Amino acid sequence: MDRLWEIYRQIGETANLVSKRRCPYKDVQDRCTARFGCRNQSRRPGSEGLPLCTGSDDLNYRGAWEI
């Protein structure tokens, strides 16, 4: 149980660090899952579904969302 707890603790720490620099609405395929406008969203002509997230993971996203 101690070893399992340690694995989950490390996963949680990594998730917390990544969430501070990566947009929380960006999925693994770089699509934006936000249900609101963001200046980092890009729709390709003729594309359907979710827009692409064109932002960099090195940016602070907190100012990108429209109110």
N, C-alpha and C positions, 0 to 999 in steps of 0.2 A: 504494500500500500504506500509505503514511503517513497519508493522509486516511481510509482505511478503519479503521486502527488508532485514530485519534482519535475516530471515531464510536463504535466499540465501547468505548473507554475511558470516554467520557461516559455511555453507557448503563449501564456497570458502576457508575460513581460514583452515578448517580441511583438505581439499584436498591439500593445499599448504604444510601443516605440514607432511602429509603422503607421499607426493611425494619426500620429502627429505630423507626418510629412506626406502622406498619400491621401488623396481625396476619398472620403468614405463611401462615395457613390460610384466610384470607378470599379468595374468588375474585372475579372481575370482576363477578359478579352478586350480591355480598354474601352468598354461601352459605358455610357453614363446612365445610371439607373435613377437619377434624381427626377422627381416629378415637378420640377420647377426649372426656370431658366438659369443658365450659367454661361458666362462668356467663354468657357473652355469647351462648350458643346459644338460639335461640327456634324452637319448632315451632308452626306454625299448626295448629289443629284440622283434621283431614282432609288435611293435606299429606303428601306422600310425598317421598322423596329426602332431600337434604341440608337440615339446619336453616339458618335465616337467622342471620347474624352481626349482632347488634344493638349491638355495641360501636362506639365512636367511633374514628376514625383518629387522634385527638389524644391517646389514652390510651396508657399504658405497659401492654402486654398481658402482660408476663412473669409477673405475679402471678395471672392469671386461670385458668390451667390447673390442673385437679385432679391431685393426685398419685395 
